[in-house]
Amino acid sequence: MKKTYLYTFLGITLNAIENSMTIVTNLGSILWPASIVNMMHAFGWTMCASIFTEGIVISFLTMILERRML
């Protein structure tokens, strides 16, 4: 069970880094990074906080939709 939490946290962290690099380098972005920029401006959050929060929320929504927790 500990490995599952570790891999989930690692995956969210790597996704946050990848999305940050996409936004910062202006290489184009998909819908998720675009919504992160909107969250940053709307709530006054940093990019890191926005991406990490969105990753956590999406992970929990996925678990709810699959009806299976970690």
PDB file of N, CA, C and O in Angstrom, chain B, residues numbered from 101:
ATOM      1  N   MET B 101       0.818  -1.190   0.000  1.00  0.00           N
ATOM      2  CA  MET B 101       0.000   0.000   0.000  1.00  0.00           C
ATOM      3  C   MET B 101       0.866   1.260   0.000  1.00  0.00           C
ATOM      4  O   MET B 101       0.505   2.251  -0.635  1.00  0.00           O
ATOM      5  N   LYS B 102       2.011   1.238   0.706  1.00  0.00           N
ATOM      6  CA  LYS B 102       2.880   2.404   0.745  1.00  0.00           C
ATOM      7  C   LYS B 102       3.440   2.719  -0.640  1.00  0.00           C
ATOM      8  O   LYS B 102       3.616   3.889  -0.981  1.00  0.00           O
ATOM      9  N   LYS B 103       3.722   1.690  -1.440  1.00  0.00           N
ATOM     10  CA  LYS B 103       4.231   1.912  -2.786  1.00  0.00           C
ATOM     11  C   LYS B 103       3.201   2.640  -3.640  1.00  0.00           C
ATOM     12  O   LYS B 103       3.562   3.493  -4.451  1.00  0.00           O
ATOM     13  N   THR B 104       1.938   2.315  -3.468  1.00  0.00           N
ATOM     14  CA  THR B 104       0.888   2.964  -4.247  1.00  0.00           C
ATOM     15  C   THR B 104       0.860   4.450  -3.956  1.00  0.00           C
ATOM     16  O   THR B 104       0.771   5.257  -4.881  1.00  0.00           O
ATOM     17  N   TYR B 105       0.933   4.828  -2.688  1.00  0.00           N
ATOM     18  CA  TYR B 105       0.945   6.243  -2.324  1.00  0.00           C
ATOM     19  C   TYR B 105       2.201   6.930  -2.858  1.00  0.00           C
ATOM     20  O   TYR B 105       2.137   8.060  -3.342  1.00  0.00           O
ATOM     21  N   LEU B 106       3.331   6.250  -2.769  1.00  0.00           N
ATOM     22  CA  LEU B 106       4.578   6.803  -3.267  1.00  0.00           C
ATOM     23  C   LEU B 106       4.488   7.063  -4.767  1.00  0.00           C
ATOM     24  O   LEU B 106       4.853   8.140  -5.237  1.00  0.00           O
ATOM     25  N   TYR B 107       4.003   6.076  -5.515  1.00  0.00           N
ATOM     26  CA  TYR B 107       3.904   6.227  -6.970  1.00  0.00           C
ATOM     27  C   TYR B 107       2.876   7.279  -7.357  1.00  0.00           C
ATOM     28  O   TYR B 107       3.068   7.997  -8.339  1.00  0.00           O
ATOM     29  N   THR B 108       1.796   7.378  -6.606  1.00  0.00           N
ATOM     30  CA  THR B 108       0.790   8.411  -6.882  1.00  0.00           C
ATOM     31  C   THR B 108       1.387   9.790  -6.664  1.00  0.00           C
ATOM     32  O   THR B 108       1.234  10.669  -7.512  1.00  0.00           O
ATOM     33  N   PHE B 109       2.058   9.993  -5.551  1.00  0.00           N
ATOM     34  CA  PHE B 109       2.689  11.275  -5.263  1.00  0.00           C
ATOM     35  C   PHE B 109       3.771  11.594  -6.283  1.00  0.00           C
ATOM     36  O   PHE B 109       3.873  12.734  -6.737  1.00  0.00           O
ATOM     37  N   LEU B 110       4.579  10.607  -6.650  1.00  0.00           N
ATOM     38  CA  LEU B 110       5.630  10.796  -7.647  1.00  0.00           C
ATOM     39  C   LEU B 110       5.037  11.162  -9.007  1.00  0.00           C
ATOM     40  O   LEU B 110       5.554  12.040  -9.697  1.00  0.00           O
ATOM     41  N   GLY B 111       3.962  10.493  -9.385  1.00  0.00           N
ATOM     42  CA  GLY B 111       3.312  10.783 -10.660  1.00  0.00           C
ATOM     43  C   GLY B 111       2.747  12.190 -10.708  1.00  0.00           C
ATOM     44  O   GLY B 111       2.883  12.883 -11.716  1.00  0.00           O
ATOM     45  N   ILE B 112       2.110  12.617  -9.619  1.00  0.00           N
ATOM     46  CA  ILE B 112       1.558  13.980  -9.565  1.00  0.00           C
ATOM     47  C   ILE B 112       2.686  15.004  -9.617  1.00  0.00           C
ATOM     48  O   ILE B 112       2.560  16.030 -10.285  1.00  0.00           O
ATOM     49  N   THR B 113       3.772  14.736  -8.926  1.00  0.00           N
ATOM     50  CA  THR B 113       4.903  15.656  -8.918  1.00  0.00           C
ATOM     51  C   THR B 113       5.533  15.770 -10.301  1.00  0.00           C
ATOM     52  O   THR B 113       5.818  16.876 -10.760  1.00  0.00           O
ATOM     53  N   LEU B 114       5.753  14.645 -10.967  1.00  0.00           N
ATOM     54  CA  LEU B 114       6.324  14.676 -12.323  1.00  0.00           C
ATOM     55  C   LEU B 114       5.392  15.375 -13.304  1.00  0.00           C
ATOM     56  O   LEU B 114       5.848  16.105 -14.185  1.00  0.00           O
ATOM     57  N   ASN B 115       4.102  15.157 -13.157  1.00  0.00           N
ATOM     58  CA  ASN B 115       3.130  15.834 -14.015  1.00  0.00           C
ATOM     59  C   ASN B 115       3.168  17.336 -13.774  1.00  0.00           C
ATOM     60  O   ASN B 115       3.079  18.115 -14.724  1.00  0.00           O
ATOM     61  N   ALA B 116       3.296  17.750 -12.530  1.00  0.00           N
ATOM     62  CA  ALA B 116       3.374  19.176 -12.216  1.00  0.00           C
ATOM     63  C   ALA B 116       4.615  19.809 -12.846  1.00  0.00           C
ATOM     64  O   ALA B 116       4.548  20.916 -13.381  1.00  0.00           O
ATOM     65  N   ILE B 117       5.735  19.112 -12.784  1.00  0.00           N
ATOM     66  CA  ILE B 117       6.968  19.627 -13.389  1.00  0.00           C
ATOM     67  C   ILE B 117       6.808  19.747 -14.899  1.00  0.00           C
ATOM     68  O   ILE B 117       7.196  20.757 -15.486  1.00  0.00           O
ATOM     69  N   GLU B 118       6.248  18.735 -15.525  1.00  0.00           N
ATOM     70  CA  GLU B 118       6.059  18.744 -16.975  1.00  0.00           C
ATOM     71  C   GLU B 118       5.126  19.864 -17.406  1.00  0.00           C
ATOM     72  O   GLU B 118       5.407  20.564 -18.379  1.00  0.00           O
ATOM     73  N   ASN B 119       4.026  20.038 -16.700  1.00  0.00           N
ATOM     74  CA  ASN B 119       3.092  21.114 -17.040  1.00  0.00           C
ATOM     75  C   ASN B 119       3.725  22.483 -16.821  1.00  0.00           C
ATOM     76  O   ASN B 119       3.500  23.399 -17.612  1.00  0.00           O
ATOM     77  N   SER B 120       4.509  22.632 -15.766  1.00  0.00           N
ATOM     78  CA  SER B 120       5.191  23.901 -15.511  1.00  0.00           C
ATOM     79  C   SER B 120       6.159  24.235 -16.632  1.00  0.00           C
ATOM     80  O   SER B 120       6.216  25.374 -17.095  1.00  0.00           O
ATOM     81  N   MET B 121       6.916  23.242 -17.063  1.00  0.00           N
ATOM     82  CA  MET B 121       7.864  23.478 -18.153  1.00  0.00           C
ATOM     83  C   MET B 121       7.143  23.848 -19.445  1.00  0.00           C
ATOM     84  O   MET B 121       7.622  24.690 -20.204  1.00  0.00           O
ATOM     85  N   THR B 122       6.011  23.232 -19.696  1.00  0.00           N
ATOM     86  CA  THR B 122       5.234  23.550 -20.897  1.00  0.00           C
ATOM     87  C   THR B 122       4.743  24.989 -20.853  1.00  0.00           C
ATOM     88  O   THR B 122       4.803  25.700 -21.857  1.00  0.00           O
ATOM     89  N   ILE B 123       4.262  25.416 -19.705  1.00  0.00           N
ATOM     90  CA  ILE B 123       3.740  26.781 -19.562  1.00  0.00           C
ATOM     91  C   ILE B 123       4.867  27.805 -19.642  1.00  0.00           C
ATOM     92  O   ILE B 123       4.757  28.794 -20.366  1.00  0.00           O
ATOM     93  N   VAL B 124       5.944  27.575 -18.905  1.00  0.00           N
ATOM     94  CA  VAL B 124       7.036  28.542 -18.806  1.00  0.00           C
ATOM     95  C   VAL B 124       7.755  28.727 -20.141  1.00  0.00           C
ATOM     96  O   VAL B 124       8.146  29.846 -20.476  1.00  0.00           O
ATOM     97  N   THR B 125       7.934  27.669 -20.895  1.00  0.00           N
ATOM     98  CA  THR B 125       8.670  27.759 -22.153  1.00  0.00           C
ATOM     99  C   THR B 125       7.796  28.190 -23.323  1.00  0.00           C
ATOM    100  O   THR B 125       8.305  28.376 -24.429  1.00  0.00           O
ATOM    101  N   ASN B 126       6.503  28.353 -23.108  1.00  0.00           N
ATOM    102  CA  ASN B 126       5.568  28.770 -24.160  1.00  0.00           C
ATOM    103  C   ASN B 126       5.616  27.853 -25.384  1.00  0.00           C
ATOM    104  O   ASN B 126       5.544  28.320 -26.521  1.00  0.00           O
ATOM    105  N   LEU B 127       5.736  26.569 -25.145  1.00  0.00           N
ATOM    106  CA  LEU B 127       5.770  25.607 -26.244  1.00  0.00           C
ATOM    107  C   LEU B 127       4.381  25.110 -26.622  1.00  0.00           C
ATOM    108  O   LEU B 127       4.244  24.121 -27.343  1.00  0.00           O
ATOM    109  N   GLY B 128       3.380  25.779 -26.147  1.00  0.00           N
ATOM    110  CA  GLY B 128       2.017  25.336 -26.403  1.00  0.00           C
ATOM    111  C   GLY B 128       1.544  24.518 -25.221  1.00  0.00           C
ATOM    112  O   GLY B 128       2.347  23.969 -24.467  1.00  0.00           O
ATOM    113  N   SER B 129       0.270  24.442 -25.072  1.00  0.00           N
ATOM    114  CA  SER B 129      -0.241  23.688 -23.935  1.00  0.00           C
ATOM    115  C   SER B 129      -1.581  23.071 -24.281  1.00  0.00           C
ATOM    116  O   SER B 129      -2.271  23.497 -25.208  1.00  0.00           O
ATOM    117  N   ILE B 130      -1.921  22.070 -23.518  1.00  0.00           N
ATOM    118  CA  ILE B 130      -3.216  21.421 -23.660  1.00  0.00           C
ATOM    119  C   ILE B 130      -4.176  22.081 -22.683  1.00  0.00           C
ATOM    120  O   ILE B 130      -3.823  23.084 -22.063  1.00  0.00           O
ATOM    121  N   LEU B 131      -5.362  21.550 -22.534  1.00  0.00           N
ATOM    122  CA  LEU B 131      -6.369  22.199 -21.693  1.00  0.00           C
ATOM    123  C   LEU B 131      -5.983  22.281 -20.219  1.00  0.00           C
ATOM    124  O   LEU B 131      -6.259  23.292 -19.573  1.00  0.00           O
ATOM    125  N   TRP B 132      -5.350  21.238 -19.672  1.00  0.00           N
ATOM    126  CA  TRP B 132      -5.037  21.276 -18.241  1.00  0.00           C
ATOM    127  C   TRP B 132      -4.103  22.416 -17.886  1.00  0.00           C
ATOM    128  O   TRP B 132      -4.404  23.166 -16.958  1.00  0.00           O
ATOM    129  N   PRO B 133      -2.965  22.588 -18.591  1.00  0.00           N
ATOM    130  CA  PRO B 133      -2.104  23.729 -18.241  1.00  0.00           C
ATOM    131  C   PRO B 133      -2.796  25.071 -18.460  1.00  0.00           C
ATOM    132  O   PRO B 133      -2.540  26.019 -17.717  1.00  0.00           O
ATOM    133  N   ALA B 134      -3.659  25.171 -19.452  1.00  0.00           N
ATOM    134  CA  ALA B 134      -4.383  26.419 -19.670  1.00  0.00           C
ATOM    135  C   ALA B 134      -5.303  26.716 -18.487  1.00  0.00           C
ATOM    136  O   ALA B 134      -5.426  27.868 -18.072  1.00  0.00           O
ATOM    137  N   SER B 135      -5.940  25.696 -17.950  1.00  0.00           N
ATOM    138  CA  SER B 135      -6.809  25.918 -16.792  1.00  0.00           C
ATOM    139  C   SER B 135      -5.986  26.256 -15.550  1.00  0.00           C
ATOM    140  O   SER B 135      -6.454  26.974 -14.668  1.00  0.00           O
ATOM    141  N   ILE B 136      -4.772  25.743 -15.483  1.00  0.00           N
ATOM    142  CA  ILE B 136      -3.897  26.052 -14.354  1.00  0.00           C
ATOM    143  C   ILE B 136      -3.533  27.535 -14.358  1.00  0.00           C
ATOM    144  O   ILE B 136      -3.505  28.174 -13.306  1.00  0.00           O
ATOM    145  N   VAL B 137      -3.256  28.074 -15.527  1.00  0.00           N
ATOM    146  CA  VAL B 137      -2.951  29.500 -15.634  1.00  0.00           C
ATOM    147  C   VAL B 137      -4.162  30.324 -15.188  1.00  0.00           C
ATOM    148  O   VAL B 137      -4.010  31.330 -14.495  1.00  0.00           O
ATOM    149  N   ASN B 138      -5.350  29.899 -15.584  1.00  0.00           N
ATOM    150  CA  ASN B 138      -6.559  30.609 -15.152  1.00  0.00           C
ATOM    151  C   ASN B 138      -6.728  30.539 -13.637  1.00  0.00           C
ATOM    152  O   ASN B 138      -7.102  31.533 -13.015  1.00  0.00           O
ATOM    153  N   MET B 139      -6.458  29.371 -13.032  1.00  0.00           N
ATOM    154  CA  MET B 139      -6.546  29.239 -11.573  1.00  0.00           C
ATOM    155  C   MET B 139      -5.529  30.145 -10.882  1.00  0.00           C
ATOM    156  O   MET B 139      -5.825  30.756  -9.855  1.00  0.00           O
ATOM    157  N   MET B 140      -4.319  30.225 -11.458  1.00  0.00           N
ATOM    158  CA  MET B 140      -3.286  31.077 -10.876  1.00  0.00           C
ATOM    159  C   MET B 140      -3.767  32.519 -10.787  1.00  0.00           C
ATOM    160  O   MET B 140      -3.596  33.178  -9.762  1.00  0.00           O
ATOM    161  N   HIS B 141      -4.367  33.000 -11.861  1.00  0.00           N
ATOM    162  CA  HIS B 141      -4.809  34.390 -11.888  1.00  0.00           C
ATOM    163  C   HIS B 141      -6.064  34.602 -11.039  1.00  0.00           C
ATOM    164  O   HIS B 141      -6.195  35.631 -10.376  1.00  0.00           O
ATOM    165  N   ALA B 142      -6.979  33.646 -11.053  1.00  0.00           N
ATOM    166  CA  ALA B 142      -8.240  33.806 -10.326  1.00  0.00           C
ATOM    167  C   ALA B 142      -8.046  33.762  -8.810  1.00  0.00           C
ATOM    168  O   ALA B 142      -8.657  34.541  -8.079  1.00  0.00           O
ATOM    169  N   PHE B 143      -7.192  32.847  -8.343  1.00  0.00           N
ATOM    170  CA  PHE B 143      -7.028  32.673  -6.896  1.00  0.00           C
ATOM    171  C   PHE B 143      -5.768  33.334  -6.342  1.00  0.00           C
ATOM    172  O   PHE B 143      -5.586  33.399  -5.126  1.00  0.00           O
ATOM    173  N   GLY B 144      -4.900  33.824  -7.224  1.00  0.00           N
ATOM    174  CA  GLY B 144      -3.655  34.439  -6.769  1.00  0.00           C
ATOM    175  C   GLY B 144      -2.654  33.424  -6.247  1.00  0.00           C
ATOM    176  O   GLY B 144      -1.816  33.750  -5.406  1.00  0.00           O
ATOM    177  N   TRP B 145      -2.736  32.184  -6.745  1.00  0.00           N
ATOM    178  CA  TRP B 145      -1.834  31.123  -6.303  1.00  0.00           C
ATOM    179  C   TRP B 145      -0.570  31.129  -7.147  1.00  0.00           C
ATOM    180  O   TRP B 145      -0.516  31.748  -8.209  1.00  0.00           O
ATOM    181  N   THR B 146       0.448  30.425  -6.653  1.00  0.00           N
ATOM    182  CA  THR B 146       1.653  30.208  -7.459  1.00  0.00           C
ATOM    183  C   THR B 146       1.380  29.073  -8.439  1.00  0.00           C
ATOM    184  O   THR B 146       0.411  28.330  -8.290  1.00  0.00           O
ATOM    185  N   MET B 147       2.232  28.951  -9.427  1.00  0.00           N
ATOM    186  CA  MET B 147       2.069  27.893 -10.422  1.00  0.00           C
ATOM    187  C   MET B 147       2.186  26.515  -9.766  1.00  0.00           C
ATOM    188  O   MET B 147       1.423  25.602 -10.082  1.00  0.00           O
ATOM    189  N   CYS B 148       3.136  26.378  -8.863  1.00  0.00           N
ATOM    190  CA  CYS B 148       3.340  25.097  -8.189  1.00  0.00           C
ATOM    191  C   CYS B 148       2.101  24.686  -7.394  1.00  0.00           C
ATOM    192  O   CYS B 148       1.659  23.540  -7.474  1.00  0.00           O
ATOM    193  N   ALA B 149       1.549  25.617  -6.635  1.00  0.00           N
ATOM    194  CA  ALA B 149       0.365  25.315  -5.824  1.00  0.00           C
ATOM    195  C   ALA B 149      -0.828  24.974  -6.711  1.00  0.00           C
ATOM    196  O   ALA B 149      -1.603  24.071  -6.395  1.00  0.00           O
ATOM    197  N   SER B 150      -0.975  25.693  -7.813  1.00  0.00           N
ATOM    198  CA  SER B 150      -2.098  25.444  -8.725  1.00  0.00           C
ATOM    199  C   SER B 150      -2.009  24.063  -9.354  1.00  0.00           C
ATOM    200  O   SER B 150      -2.991  23.322  -9.384  1.00  0.00           O
ATOM    201  N   ILE B 151      -0.838  23.721  -9.853  1.00  0.00           N
ATOM    202  CA  ILE B 151      -0.659  22.430 -10.531  1.00  0.00           C
ATOM    203  C   ILE B 151      -0.808  21.285  -9.539  1.00  0.00           C
ATOM    204  O   ILE B 151      -1.472  20.292  -9.835  1.00  0.00           O
ATOM    205  N   PHE B 152      -0.199  21.412  -8.372  1.00  0.00           N
ATOM    206  CA  PHE B 152      -0.281  20.330  -7.391  1.00  0.00           C
ATOM    207  C   PHE B 152      -1.716  20.132  -6.910  1.00  0.00           C
ATOM    208  O   PHE B 152      -2.178  18.999  -6.778  1.00  0.00           O
ATOM    209  N   THR B 153      -2.423  21.240  -6.647  1.00  0.00           N
ATOM    210  CA  THR B 153      -3.811  21.153  -6.193  1.00  0.00           C
ATOM    211  C   THR B 153      -4.686  20.508  -7.258  1.00  0.00           C
ATOM    212  O   THR B 153      -5.507  19.644  -6.951  1.00  0.00           O
ATOM    213  N   GLU B 154      -4.513  20.920  -8.502  1.00  0.00           N
ATOM    214  CA  GLU B 154      -5.307  20.338  -9.576  1.00  0.00           C
ATOM    215  C   GLU B 154      -4.994  18.846  -9.742  1.00  0.00           C
ATOM    216  O   GLU B 154      -5.897  18.051 -10.005  1.00  0.00           O
ATOM    217  N   GLY B 155      -3.737  18.466  -9.592  1.00  0.00           N
ATOM    218  CA  GLY B 155      -3.372  17.055  -9.678  1.00  0.00           C
ATOM    219  C   GLY B 155      -4.024  16.214  -8.592  1.00  0.00           C
ATOM    220  O   GLY B 155      -4.504  15.113  -8.861  1.00  0.00           O
ATOM    221  N   ILE B 156      -4.043  16.723  -7.373  1.00  0.00           N
ATOM    222  CA  ILE B 156      -4.671  16.015  -6.260  1.00  0.00           C
ATOM    223  C   ILE B 156      -6.173  15.877  -6.494  1.00  0.00           C
ATOM    224  O   ILE B 156      -6.741  14.801  -6.308  1.00  0.00           O
ATOM    225  N   VAL B 157      -6.809  16.969  -6.902  1.00  0.00           N
ATOM    226  CA  VAL B 157      -8.261  16.937  -7.141  1.00  0.00           C
ATOM    227  C   VAL B 157      -8.601  15.940  -8.244  1.00  0.00           C
ATOM    228  O   VAL B 157      -9.537  15.153  -8.098  1.00  0.00           O
ATOM    229  N   ILE B 158      -7.860  15.964  -9.333  1.00  0.00           N
ATOM    230  CA  ILE B 158      -8.118  15.040 -10.440  1.00  0.00           C
ATOM    231  C   ILE B 158      -7.894  13.598 -10.003  1.00  0.00           C
ATOM    232  O   ILE B 158      -8.639  12.707 -10.412  1.00  0.00           O
ATOM    233  N   SER B 159      -6.878  13.358  -9.178  1.00  0.00           N
ATOM    234  CA  SER B 159      -6.637  11.994  -8.685  1.00  0.00           C
ATOM    235  C   SER B 159      -7.812  11.494  -7.857  1.00  0.00           C
ATOM    236  O   SER B 159      -8.255  10.358  -8.026  1.00  0.00           O
ATOM    237  N   PHE B 160      -8.319  12.340  -6.962  1.00  0.00           N
ATOM    238  CA  PHE B 160      -9.461  11.928  -6.145  1.00  0.00           C
ATOM    239  C   PHE B 160     -10.724  11.744  -6.974  1.00  0.00           C
ATOM    240  O   PHE B 160     -11.499  10.821  -6.724  1.00  0.00           O
ATOM    241  N   LEU B 161     -10.937  12.609  -7.952  1.00  0.00           N
ATOM    242  CA  LEU B 161     -12.101  12.446  -8.829  1.00  0.00           C
ATOM    243  C   LEU B 161     -12.022  11.138  -9.613  1.00  0.00           C
ATOM    244  O   LEU B 161     -13.034  10.466  -9.806  1.00  0.00           O
ATOM    245  N   THR B 162     -10.836  10.784 -10.057  1.00  0.00           N
ATOM    246  CA  THR B 162     -10.646   9.515 -10.767  1.00  0.00           C
ATOM    247  C   THR B 162     -10.966   8.337  -9.859  1.00  0.00           C
ATOM    248  O   THR B 162     -11.623   7.385 -10.279  1.00  0.00           O
ATOM    249  N   MET B 163     -10.496   8.401  -8.599  1.00  0.00           N
ATOM    250  CA  MET B 163     -10.786   7.314  -7.651  1.00  0.00           C
ATOM    251  C   MET B 163     -12.284   7.197  -7.392  1.00  0.00           C
ATOM    252  O   MET B 163     -12.815   6.091  -7.294  1.00  0.00           O
ATOM    253  N   ILE B 164     -12.959   8.327  -7.280  1.00  0.00           N
ATOM    254  CA  ILE B 164     -14.399   8.310  -7.047  1.00  0.00           C
ATOM    255  C   ILE B 164     -15.129   7.715  -8.249  1.00  0.00           C
ATOM    256  O   ILE B 164     -16.029   6.889  -8.094  1.00  0.00           O
ATOM    257  N   LEU B 165     -14.736   8.140  -9.444  1.00  0.00           N
ATOM    258  CA  LEU B 165     -15.401   7.636 -10.655  1.00  0.00           C
ATOM    259  C   LEU B 165     -15.154   6.143 -10.860  1.00  0.00           C
ATOM    260  O   LEU B 165     -16.030   5.425 -11.343  1.00  0.00           O
ATOM    261  N   GLU B 166     -13.965   5.679 -10.494  1.00  0.00           N
ATOM    262  CA  GLU B 166     -13.668   4.252 -10.611  1.00  0.00           C
ATOM    263  C   GLU B 166     -14.231   3.453  -9.444  1.00  0.00           C
ATOM    264  O   GLU B 166     -14.202   2.222  -9.457  1.00  0.00           O
ATOM    265  N   ARG B 167     -14.744   4.153  -8.436  1.00  0.00           N
ATOM    266  CA  ARG B 167     -15.276   3.532  -7.219  1.00  0.00           C
ATOM    267  C   ARG B 167     -14.248   2.623  -6.533  1.00  0.00           C
ATOM    268  O   ARG B 167     -14.577   1.562  -6.003  1.00  0.00           O
ATOM    269  N   ARG B 168     -13.003   3.079  -6.564  1.00  0.00           N
ATOM    270  CA  ARG B 168     -11.934   2.307  -5.931  1.00  0.00           C
ATOM    271  C   ARG B 168     -10.883   3.274  -5.405  1.00  0.00           C
ATOM    272  O   ARG B 168     -10.336   4.081  -6.157  1.00  0.00           O
ATOM    273  N   MET B 169     -10.612   3.189  -4.133  1.00  0.00           N
ATOM    274  CA  MET B 169      -9.578   4.032  -3.537  1.00  0.00           C
ATOM    275  C   MET B 169      -8.240   3.317  -3.662  1.00  0.00           C
ATOM    276  O   MET B 169      -8.178   2.134  -3.996  1.00  0.00           O
ATOM    277  N   LEU B 170      -7.158   4.068  -3.383  1.00  0.00           N
ATOM    278  CA  LEU B 170      -5.828   3.486  -3.468  1.00  0.00           C
ATOM    279  C   LEU B 170      -5.779   2.307  -2.605  1.00  0.00           C
ATOM    280  O   LEU B 170      -4.743   1.648  -2.517  1.00  0.00           O
TER     281      LEU B 170
END
